[in-house]
Amino acid sequence: MTQATYRLVVDLHIDADEFVRLYSGSATTVVAQARSGLRVQFPAGALRPFVLHNGIHGVFEIVIDEHNKLQSVARIG
């Protein structure tokens, strides 16, 4: 039996100060609207590899499994 995965494309624009608040624990999740219109919520720590001096900006693919567990986050644009 194969496990179903769902791929959502989101545009993220989180400035550096906002990400520090997310990552420091005052908020632990990111909520974003996918281009498909669906809302996705995932741990802020998943974005850590993508933080630059000005924050996180770009187009990302969020992959979740059939149990709504985050599988991966990748910058695609």
N, CA, C and O atoms as a CHARMM CRD file, in Angstrom:
* protein
*
  308
    1    1 MET  N      0.84900  -1.17200   0.00000 PROA 1      0.00000
    2    1 MET  CA     0.00000   0.00000   0.00000 PROA 1      0.00000
    3    1 MET  C      0.90000   1.24400   0.00000 PROA 1      0.00000
    4    1 MET  O      1.81600   1.34500   0.81600 PROA 1      0.00000
    5    2 THR  N      0.64600   2.17000  -0.89600 PROA 2      0.00000
    6    2 THR  CA     1.44400   3.38800  -0.93900 PROA 2      0.00000
    7    2 THR  C      0.78600   4.46800  -0.09700 PROA 2      0.00000
    8    2 THR  O     -0.43500   4.53700   0.03600 PROA 2      0.00000
    9    3 GLN  N      1.62300   5.28400   0.44900 PROA 3      0.00000
   10    3 GLN  CA     1.14700   6.37100   1.29600 PROA 3      0.00000
   11    3 GLN  C      0.86600   7.59700   0.43300 PROA 3      0.00000
   12    3 GLN  O      1.70100   7.98700  -0.38200 PROA 3      0.00000
   13    4 ALA  N     -0.29500   8.19900   0.60700 PROA 4      0.00000
   14    4 ALA  CA    -0.66000   9.38200  -0.15700 PROA 4      0.00000
   15    4 ALA  C      0.08000  10.60000   0.37700 PROA 4      0.00000
   16    4 ALA  O      0.24400  10.76600   1.58600 PROA 4      0.00000
   17    5 THR  N      0.51800  11.43700  -0.53500 PROA 5      0.00000
   18    5 THR  CA     1.11100  12.71300  -0.14000 PROA 5      0.00000
   19    5 THR  C      0.39700  13.82600  -0.87800 PROA 5      0.00000
   20    5 THR  O     -0.15200  13.63100  -1.96200 PROA 5      0.00000
   21    6 TYR  N      0.41900  14.98000  -0.27500 PROA 6      0.00000
   22    6 TYR  CA    -0.22200  16.16600  -0.84200 PROA 6      0.00000
   23    6 TYR  C      0.82700  17.24900  -0.95600 PROA 6      0.00000
   24    6 TYR  O      1.57800  17.50400  -0.01500 PROA 6      0.00000
   25    7 ARG  N      0.87400  17.88000  -2.10300 PROA 7      0.00000
   26    7 ARG  CA     1.84500  18.93700  -2.36700 PROA 7      0.00000
   27    7 ARG  C      1.10300  20.25600  -2.51000 PROA 7      0.00000
   28    7 ARG  O      0.20500  20.40300  -3.33900 PROA 7      0.00000
   29    8 LEU  N      1.50100  21.20700  -1.68200 PROA 8      0.00000
   30    8 LEU  CA     0.88400  22.52800  -1.70600 PROA 8      0.00000
   31    8 LEU  C      1.95100  23.57200  -2.00100 PROA 8      0.00000
   32    8 LEU  O      3.05100  23.51700  -1.45000 PROA 8      0.00000
   33    9 VAL  N      1.63000  24.51000  -2.85700 PROA 9      0.00000
   34    9 VAL  CA     2.55300  25.59300  -3.18100 PROA 9      0.00000
   35    9 VAL  C      2.09300  26.84200  -2.43900 PROA 9      0.00000
   36    9 VAL  O      0.93900  27.25900  -2.54800 PROA 9      0.00000
   37   10 VAL  N      3.02000  27.43300  -1.67800 PROA 10     0.00000
   38   10 VAL  CA     2.69800  28.64200  -0.91700 PROA 10     0.00000
   39   10 VAL  C      3.73000  29.73000  -1.20500 PROA 10     0.00000
   40   10 VAL  O      4.90700  29.45100  -1.43500 PROA 10     0.00000
   41   11 ASP  N      3.26400  30.95800  -1.18600 PROA 11     0.00000
   42   11 ASP  CA     4.13800  32.12600  -1.28100 PROA 11     0.00000
   43   11 ASP  C      4.34300  32.63100   0.14400 PROA 11     0.00000
   44   11 ASP  O      3.38000  32.96900   0.83100 PROA 11     0.00000
   45   12 LEU  N      5.59300  32.68000   0.58500 PROA 12     0.00000
   46   12 LEU  CA     5.87800  33.13300   1.94700 PROA 12     0.00000
   47   12 LEU  C      6.68500  34.42000   1.92800 PROA 12     0.00000
   48   12 LEU  O      7.64700  34.56700   1.17400 PROA 12     0.00000
   49   13 HSD  N      6.26600  35.34100   2.77500 PROA 13     0.00000
   50   13 HSD  CA     6.99300  36.59600   2.97200 PROA 13     0.00000
   51   13 HSD  C      6.94600  36.88900   4.46700 PROA 13     0.00000
   52   13 HSD  O      6.00600  37.50600   4.96900 PROA 13     0.00000
   53   14 ILE  N      7.97200  36.43700   5.15900 PROA 14     0.00000
   54   14 ILE  CA     8.06400  36.60200   6.61300 PROA 14     0.00000
   55   14 ILE  C      9.33100  37.38900   6.89100 PROA 14     0.00000
   56   14 ILE  O     10.43100  36.91800   6.60000 PROA 14     0.00000
   57   15 ASP  N      9.18700  38.59100   7.45600 PROA 15     0.00000
   58   15 ASP  CA    10.39800  39.38200   7.71400 PROA 15     0.00000
   59   15 ASP  C     11.19100  38.78200   8.86300 PROA 15     0.00000
   60   15 ASP  O     10.68000  37.95100   9.61400 PROA 15     0.00000
   61   16 ALA  N     12.43000  39.20200   8.99500 PROA 16     0.00000
   62   16 ALA  CA    13.35300  38.59700   9.96200 PROA 16     0.00000
   63   16 ALA  C     12.83600  38.71400  11.39400 PROA 16     0.00000
   64   16 ALA  O     12.91700  37.74600  12.15100 PROA 16     0.00000
   65   17 ASP  N     12.31000  39.86400  11.77900 PROA 17     0.00000
   66   17 ASP  CA    11.79600  40.03700  13.14500 PROA 17     0.00000
   67   17 ASP  C     10.64000  39.09200  13.43000 PROA 17     0.00000
   68   17 ASP  O     10.55800  38.51400  14.51400 PROA 17     0.00000
   69   18 GLU  N      9.75600  38.93500  12.46800 PROA 18     0.00000
   70   18 GLU  CA     8.62000  38.03500  12.63200 PROA 18     0.00000
   71   18 GLU  C      9.10200  36.59500  12.80500 PROA 18     0.00000
   72   18 GLU  O      8.58000  35.86500  13.64800 PROA 18     0.00000
   73   19 PHE  N     10.08900  36.18500  12.01900 PROA 19     0.00000
   74   19 PHE  CA    10.57800  34.81500  12.14200 PROA 19     0.00000
   75   19 PHE  C     11.23600  34.58800  13.48800 PROA 19     0.00000
   76   19 PHE  O     11.08900  33.51000  14.06400 PROA 19     0.00000
   77   20 VAL  N     11.95300  35.56500  14.00600 PROA 20     0.00000
   78   20 VAL  CA    12.56400  35.42900  15.33700 PROA 20     0.00000
   79   20 VAL  C     11.47800  35.16200  16.36900 PROA 20     0.00000
   80   20 VAL  O     11.66000  34.32000  17.24800 PROA 20     0.00000
   81   21 ARG  N     10.35700  35.86000  16.27900 PROA 21     0.00000
   82   21 ARG  CA     9.23600  35.61100  17.20400 PROA 21     0.00000
   83   21 ARG  C      8.69400  34.19900  17.02700 PROA 21     0.00000
   84   21 ARG  O      8.39100  33.51800  18.00600 PROA 21     0.00000
   85   22 LEU  N      8.57200  33.76000  15.77600 PROA 22     0.00000
   86   22 LEU  CA     8.08400  32.39700  15.52200 PROA 22     0.00000
   87   22 LEU  C      9.03200  31.36800  16.10700 PROA 22     0.00000
   88   22 LEU  O      8.61800  30.44000  16.80300 PROA 22     0.00000
   89   23 TYR  N     10.31300  31.54800  15.81400 PROA 23     0.00000
   90   23 TYR  CA    11.27900  30.53300  16.19100 PROA 23     0.00000
   91   23 TYR  C     11.60800  30.54800  17.68100 PROA 23     0.00000
   92   23 TYR  O     11.98500  29.51800  18.23900 PROA 23     0.00000
   93   24 SER  N     11.47000  31.70500  18.33100 PROA 24     0.00000
   94   24 SER  CA    11.80300  31.79800  19.74700 PROA 24     0.00000
   95   24 SER  C     10.73000  31.19300  20.63600 PROA 24     0.00000
   96   24 SER  O     10.94000  31.02900  21.83800 PROA 24     0.00000
   97   25 GLY  N      9.60400  30.86600  20.06800 PROA 25     0.00000
   98   25 GLY  CA     8.59800  30.16800  20.85400 PROA 25     0.00000
   99   25 GLY  C      7.35200  30.95300  21.16700 PROA 25     0.00000
  100   25 GLY  O      6.39200  30.37700  21.67800 PROA 25     0.00000
  101   26 SER  N      7.31800  32.26000  20.88300 PROA 26     0.00000
  102   26 SER  CA     6.09200  32.99800  21.15900 PROA 26     0.00000
  103   26 SER  C      4.97700  32.54800  20.21200 PROA 26     0.00000
  104   26 SER  O      3.79600  32.68500  20.52800 PROA 26     0.00000
  105   27 ALA  N      5.34700  32.02600  19.08300 PROA 27     0.00000
  106   27 ALA  CA     4.42100  31.35700  18.16800 PROA 27     0.00000
  107   27 ALA  C      5.22500  30.21500  17.55200 PROA 27     0.00000
  108   27 ALA  O      6.35900  30.42200  17.11900 PROA 27     0.00000
  109   28 THR  N      4.66400  29.04000  17.50900 PROA 28     0.00000
  110   28 THR  CA     5.44800  27.88800  17.05600 PROA 28     0.00000
  111   28 THR  C      5.03700  27.36600  15.68400 PROA 28     0.00000
  112   28 THR  O      5.69300  26.48400  15.13000 PROA 28     0.00000
  113   29 THR  N      3.95800  27.90400  15.13900 PROA 29     0.00000
  114   29 THR  CA     3.49600  27.41700  13.84300 PROA 29     0.00000
  115   29 THR  C      3.33000  28.56000  12.84900 PROA 29     0.00000
  116   29 THR  O      3.10600  29.71300  13.21600 PROA 29     0.00000
  117   30 VAL  N      3.44800  28.19800  11.59700 PROA 30     0.00000
  118   30 VAL  CA     3.19300  29.11500  10.49400 PROA 30     0.00000
  119   30 VAL  C      1.89300  28.66000   9.84700 PROA 30     0.00000
  120   30 VAL  O      1.68400  27.46900   9.61600 PROA 30     0.00000
  121   31 VAL  N      1.02900  29.61500   9.56000 PROA 31     0.00000
  122   31 VAL  CA    -0.20500  29.32600   8.83600 PROA 31     0.00000
  123   31 VAL  C     -0.14200  30.11100   7.53400 PROA 31     0.00000
  124   31 VAL  O      0.06100  31.32500   7.54500 PROA 31     0.00000
  125   32 ALA  N     -0.31500  29.42100   6.42100 PROA 32     0.00000
  126   32 ALA  CA    -0.24600  30.07700   5.11800 PROA 32     0.00000
  127   32 ALA  C     -1.35200  29.54900   4.22200 PROA 32     0.00000
  128   32 ALA  O     -1.84700  28.43700   4.40800 PROA 32     0.00000
  129   33 GLN  N     -1.72800  30.35800   3.25500 PROA 33     0.00000
  130   33 GLN  CA    -2.71500  29.91400   2.28800 PROA 33     0.00000
  131   33 GLN  C     -1.99100  29.46700   1.02700 PROA 33     0.00000
  132   33 GLN  O     -1.20400  30.21200   0.44300 PROA 33     0.00000
  133   34 ALA  N     -2.27100  28.24300   0.62400 PROA 34     0.00000
  134   34 ALA  CA    -1.67000  27.69900  -0.59300 PROA 34     0.00000
  135   34 ALA  C     -2.30500  28.36400  -1.80800 PROA 34     0.00000
  136   34 ALA  O     -3.39500  28.92900  -1.72300 PROA 34     0.00000
  137   35 ARG  N     -1.62300  28.29200  -2.91600 PROA 35     0.00000
  138   35 ARG  CA    -2.16400  28.85000  -4.15100 PROA 35     0.00000
  139   35 ARG  C     -3.47400  28.19400  -4.55200 PROA 35     0.00000
  140   35 ARG  O     -4.27600  28.78900  -5.27100 PROA 35     0.00000
  141   36 SER  N     -3.69200  26.96800  -4.09000 PROA 36     0.00000
  142   36 SER  CA    -4.94500  26.25600  -4.38100 PROA 36     0.00000
  143   36 SER  C     -6.11000  26.77300  -3.54600 PROA 36     0.00000
  144   36 SER  O     -7.26200  26.41900  -3.79400 PROA 36     0.00000
  145   37 GLY  N     -5.80800  27.61100  -2.55500 PROA 37     0.00000
  146   37 GLY  CA    -6.84600  28.13000  -1.67100 PROA 37     0.00000
  147   37 GLY  C     -6.89900  27.42900  -0.32600 PROA 37     0.00000
  148   37 GLY  O     -7.51500  27.93900   0.60900 PROA 37     0.00000
  149   38 LEU  N     -6.26600  26.26800  -0.21000 PROA 38     0.00000
  150   38 LEU  CA    -6.25000  25.54900   1.06300 PROA 38     0.00000
  151   38 LEU  C     -5.33200  26.25100   2.06100 PROA 38     0.00000
  152   38 LEU  O     -4.34100  26.87600   1.68200 PROA 38     0.00000
  153   39 ARG  N     -5.67400  26.13700   3.32100 PROA 39     0.00000
  154   39 ARG  CA    -4.83700  26.69100   4.37300 PROA 39     0.00000
  155   39 ARG  C     -3.98000  25.57600   4.94100 PROA 39     0.00000
  156   39 ARG  O     -4.46900  24.47300   5.19000 PROA 39     0.00000
  157   40 VAL  N     -2.69900  25.86100   5.14700 PROA 40     0.00000
  158   40 VAL  CA    -1.77600  24.86100   5.67400 PROA 40     0.00000
  159   40 VAL  C     -1.09300  25.43300   6.91300 PROA 40     0.00000
  160   40 VAL  O     -0.72000  26.60500   6.94800 PROA 40     0.00000
  161   41 GLN  N     -0.93700  24.59000   7.92000 PROA 41     0.00000
  162   41 GLN  CA    -0.27500  24.97600   9.16500 PROA 41     0.00000
  163   41 GLN  C      0.85800  23.98500   9.39200 PROA 41     0.00000
  164   41 GLN  O      0.67300  22.77400   9.27100 PROA 41     0.00000
  165   42 PHE  N      2.05100  24.52000   9.72700 PROA 42     0.00000
  166   42 PHE  CA     3.20800  23.65100   9.93200 PROA 42     0.00000
  167   42 PHE  C      4.17000  24.29700  10.91600 PROA 42     0.00000
  168   42 PHE  O      4.09200  25.50200  11.15200 PROA 42     0.00000
  169   43 PRO  N      5.08200  23.50800  11.49700 PROA 43     0.00000
  170   43 PRO  CA     6.01700  24.04000  12.49700 PROA 43     0.00000
  171   43 PRO  C      6.95100  25.09400  11.89900 PROA 43     0.00000
  172   43 PRO  O      7.49200  24.90900  10.80900 PROA 43     0.00000
  173   44 ALA  N      7.13000  26.18500  12.61500 PROA 44     0.00000
  174   44 ALA  CA     8.01300  27.25500  12.15600 PROA 44     0.00000
  175   44 ALA  C      9.43900  26.76000  11.95900 PROA 44     0.00000
  176   44 ALA  O     10.14200  27.24600  11.07300 PROA 44     0.00000
  177   45 GLY  N      9.87100  25.81400  12.76100 PROA 45     0.00000
  178   45 GLY  CA    11.22600  25.29000  12.65500 PROA 45     0.00000
  179   45 GLY  C     11.53800  24.67500  11.30000 PROA 45     0.00000
  180   45 GLY  O     12.70600  24.57500  10.92500 PROA 45     0.00000
  181   46 ALA  N     10.51400  24.26000  10.55800 PROA 46     0.00000
  182   46 ALA  CA    10.73200  23.67700   9.23500 PROA 46     0.00000
  183   46 ALA  C     11.29100  24.69000   8.24700 PROA 46     0.00000
  184   46 ALA  O     11.83900  24.31400   7.21100 PROA 46     0.00000
  185   47 LEU  N     11.15400  25.98000   8.56600 PROA 47     0.00000
  186   47 LEU  CA    11.64300  27.03900   7.67700 PROA 47     0.00000
  187   47 LEU  C     13.05100  27.50600   8.01000 PROA 47     0.00000
  188   47 LEU  O     13.62000  28.33100   7.29500 PROA 47     0.00000
  189   48 ARG  N     13.60400  26.99200   9.07300 PROA 48     0.00000
  190   48 ARG  CA    14.92800  27.44200   9.52000 PROA 48     0.00000
  191   48 ARG  C     15.99800  27.41400   8.42200 PROA 48     0.00000
  192   48 ARG  O     16.78600  28.35600   8.33800 PROA 48     0.00000
  193   49 PRO  N     16.06000  26.37200   7.57500 PROA 49     0.00000
  194   49 PRO  CA    17.10300  26.34800   6.53900 PROA 49     0.00000
  195   49 PRO  C     16.96400  27.46900   5.49700 PROA 49     0.00000
  196   49 PRO  O     17.89800  27.72000   4.73500 PROA 49     0.00000
  197   50 PHE  N     15.82300  28.13200   5.46100 PROA 50     0.00000
  198   50 PHE  CA    15.56200  29.12000   4.42300 PROA 50     0.00000
  199   50 PHE  C     15.67700  30.55700   4.90400 PROA 50     0.00000
  200   50 PHE  O     15.39900  31.48200   4.14100 PROA 50     0.00000
  201   51 VAL  N     16.08300  30.76600   6.15800 PROA 51     0.00000
  202   51 VAL  CA    16.15500  32.11300   6.72300 PROA 51     0.00000
  203   51 VAL  C     17.37400  32.84400   6.18000 PROA 51     0.00000
  204   51 VAL  O     18.49600  32.34200   6.23800 PROA 51     0.00000
  205   52 LEU  N     17.13300  34.03200   5.65600 PROA 52     0.00000
  206   52 LEU  CA    18.20200  34.93300   5.22100 PROA 52     0.00000
  207   52 LEU  C     18.17400  36.16100   6.11700 PROA 52     0.00000
  208   52 LEU  O     17.31600  36.26300   6.99400 PROA 52     0.00000
  209   53 HSD  N     19.08800  37.08900   5.91300 PROA 53     0.00000
  210   53 HSD  CA    19.15300  38.27900   6.76700 PROA 53     0.00000
  211   53 HSD  C     17.85900  39.07900   6.75000 PROA 53     0.00000
  212   53 HSD  O     17.54500  39.75900   7.72700 PROA 53     0.00000
  213   54 ASN  N     17.10200  39.01100   5.66100 PROA 54     0.00000
  214   54 ASN  CA    15.85200  39.77600   5.56200 PROA 54     0.00000
  215   54 ASN  C     14.61500  38.91800   5.83700 PROA 54     0.00000
  216   54 ASN  O     13.49100  39.37300   5.62400 PROA 54     0.00000
  217   55 GLY  N     14.80500  37.70600   6.29700 PROA 55     0.00000
  218   55 GLY  CA    13.68100  36.83200   6.62000 PROA 55     0.00000
  219   55 GLY  C     13.55100  35.68700   5.64200 PROA 55     0.00000
  220   55 GLY  O     14.54400  35.15600   5.14500 PROA 55     0.00000
  221   56 ILE  N     12.30900  35.31200   5.37200 PROA 56     0.00000
  222   56 ILE  CA    12.01800  34.20500   4.46200 PROA 56     0.00000
  223   56 ILE  C     11.08400  34.72800   3.38600 PROA 56     0.00000
  224   56 ILE  O      9.98400  35.20200   3.67100 PROA 56     0.00000
  225   57 HSD  N     11.54100  34.63400   2.14500 PROA 57     0.00000
  226   57 HSD  CA    10.73900  35.13600   1.03500 PROA 57     0.00000
  227   57 HSD  C     10.89300  34.18400  -0.13500 PROA 57     0.00000
  228   57 HSD  O     12.00900  33.79600  -0.48100 PROA 57     0.00000
  229   58 GLY  N      9.77900  33.80500  -0.74700 PROA 58     0.00000
  230   58 GLY  CA     9.84900  32.95700  -1.91700 PROA 58     0.00000
  231   58 GLY  C      8.63700  32.05800  -2.05300 PROA 58     0.00000
  232   58 GLY  O      7.65600  32.17400  -1.31800 PROA 58     0.00000
  233   59 VAL  N      8.73900  31.16800  -3.00700 PROA 59     0.00000
  234   59 VAL  CA     7.69300  30.19100  -3.27500 PROA 59     0.00000
  235   59 VAL  C      8.19800  28.84600  -2.76100 PROA 59     0.00000
  236   59 VAL  O      9.32500  28.44100  -3.04700 PROA 59     0.00000
  237   60 PHE  N      7.35100  28.16400  -2.00200 PROA 60     0.00000
  238   60 PHE  CA     7.74200  26.91500  -1.35800 PROA 60     0.00000
  239   60 PHE  C      6.72500  25.82500  -1.64900 PROA 60     0.00000
  240   60 PHE  O      5.53300  26.08600  -1.80600 PROA 60     0.00000
  241   61 GLU  N      7.22900  24.59000  -1.71600 PROA 61     0.00000
  242   61 GLU  CA     6.35900  23.43000  -1.82800 PROA 61     0.00000
  243   61 GLU  C      6.33200  22.74700  -0.46400 PROA 61     0.00000
  244   61 GLU  O      7.36900  22.36500   0.07800 PROA 61     0.00000
  245   62 ILE  N      5.13900  22.60600   0.07000 PROA 62     0.00000
  246   62 ILE  CA     4.92100  21.94700   1.35200 PROA 62     0.00000
  247   62 ILE  C      4.33200  20.57000   1.04100 PROA 62     0.00000
  248   62 ILE  O      3.31300  20.47200   0.35700 PROA 62     0.00000
  249   63 VAL  N      4.96800  19.51000   1.53800 PROA 63     0.00000
  250   63 VAL  CA     4.46800  18.15200   1.31000 PROA 63     0.00000
  251   63 VAL  C      3.98800  17.59700   2.64600 PROA 63     0.00000
  252   63 VAL  O      4.72300  17.58600   3.63300 PROA 63     0.00000
  253   64 ILE  N      2.74600  17.13800   2.65300 PROA 64     0.00000
  254   64 ILE  CA     2.17300  16.52500   3.85400 PROA 64     0.00000
  255   64 ILE  C      1.67900  15.12600   3.48800 PROA 64     0.00000
  256   64 ILE  O      1.36700  14.84100   2.33200 PROA 64     0.00000
  257   65 ASP  N      1.61500  14.26600   4.49700 PROA 65     0.00000
  258   65 ASP  CA     1.14400  12.90900   4.22700 PROA 65     0.00000
  259   65 ASP  C     -0.35900  12.80300   4.46300 PROA 65     0.00000
  260   65 ASP  O     -1.02400  13.78800   4.78600 PROA 65     0.00000
  261   66 GLU  N     -0.87300  11.60600   4.29700 PROA 66     0.00000
  262   66 GLU  CA    -2.31400  11.38500   4.42500 PROA 66     0.00000
  263   66 GLU  C     -2.84000  11.62800   5.84100 PROA 66     0.00000
  264   66 GLU  O     -4.04900  11.71900   6.05300 PROA 66     0.00000
  265   67 HSD  N     -1.92400  11.73300   6.80900 PROA 67     0.00000
  266   67 HSD  CA    -2.30400  12.00300   8.19600 PROA 67     0.00000
  267   67 HSD  C     -2.05400  13.45900   8.56700 PROA 67     0.00000
  268   67 HSD  O     -2.06400  13.81900   9.74400 PROA 67     0.00000
  269   68 ASN  N     -1.83100  14.29200   7.55500 PROA 68     0.00000
  270   68 ASN  CA    -1.55600  15.72500   7.72800 PROA 68     0.00000
  271   68 ASN  C     -0.26100  16.00800   8.47400 PROA 68     0.00000
  272   68 ASN  O     -0.13400  17.03800   9.13600 PROA 68     0.00000
  273   69 LYS  N      0.68800  15.10700   8.37000 PROA 69     0.00000
  274   69 LYS  CA     2.01400  15.30000   8.96900 PROA 69     0.00000
  275   69 LYS  C      2.95100  15.87700   7.91900 PROA 69     0.00000
  276   69 LYS  O      2.98300  15.42200   6.77600 PROA 69     0.00000
  277   70 LEU  N      3.70500  16.87500   8.32400 PROA 70     0.00000
  278   70 LEU  CA     4.65500  17.50600   7.42100 PROA 70     0.00000
  279   70 LEU  C      5.73400  16.52100   7.00900 PROA 70     0.00000
  280   70 LEU  O      6.34900  15.87800   7.86000 PROA 70     0.00000
  281   71 GLN  N      5.96700  16.40100   5.72000 PROA 71     0.00000
  282   71 GLN  CA     7.00700  15.53000   5.19600 PROA 71     0.00000
  283   71 GLN  C      8.22000  16.33900   4.74200 PROA 71     0.00000
  284   71 GLN  O      9.35900  15.94500   4.99300 PROA 71     0.00000
  285   72 SER  N      7.97900  17.47200   4.07100 PROA 72     0.00000
  286   72 SER  CA     9.09900  18.27800   3.61400 PROA 72     0.00000
  287   72 SER  C      8.65200  19.68100   3.22700 PROA 72     0.00000
  288   72 SER  O      7.48100  19.93900   2.94900 PROA 72     0.00000
  289   73 VAL  N      9.63400  20.57300   3.22300 PROA 73     0.00000
  290   73 VAL  CA     9.44900  21.93900   2.74400 PROA 73     0.00000
  291   73 VAL  C     10.63100  22.21000   1.81200 PROA 73     0.00000
  292   73 VAL  O     11.78200  21.96500   2.17200 PROA 73     0.00000
  293   74 ALA  N     10.34200  22.71200   0.62200 PROA 74     0.00000
  294   74 ALA  CA    11.39900  23.00900  -0.34000 PROA 74     0.00000
  295   74 ALA  C     11.11600  24.33100  -1.03400 PROA 74     0.00000
  296   74 ALA  O      9.97700  24.62000  -1.40300 PROA 74     0.00000
  297   75 ARG  N     12.15900  25.13000  -1.20800 PROA 75     0.00000
  298   75 ARG  CA    12.00000  26.36700  -1.97200 PROA 75     0.00000
  299   75 ARG  C     11.95900  25.98100  -3.44200 PROA 75     0.00000
  300   75 ARG  O     12.81600  25.23700  -3.91900 PROA 75     0.00000
  301   76 ILE  N     10.96000  26.48700  -4.15700 PROA 76     0.00000
  302   76 ILE  CA    10.84800  26.17600  -5.57900 PROA 76     0.00000
  303   76 ILE  C     10.90200  27.43600  -6.44300 PROA 76     0.00000
  304   76 ILE  O     10.86800  27.34500  -7.67000 PROA 76     0.00000
  305   77 GLY  N     10.98300  28.57100  -5.83500 PROA 77     0.00000
  306   77 GLY  CA    11.05300  29.80400  -6.61300 PROA 77     0.00000
  307   77 GLY  C     11.44800  30.98700  -5.78000 PROA 77     0.00000
  308   77 GLY  O     11.54900  32.10000  -6.29800 PROA 77     0.00000
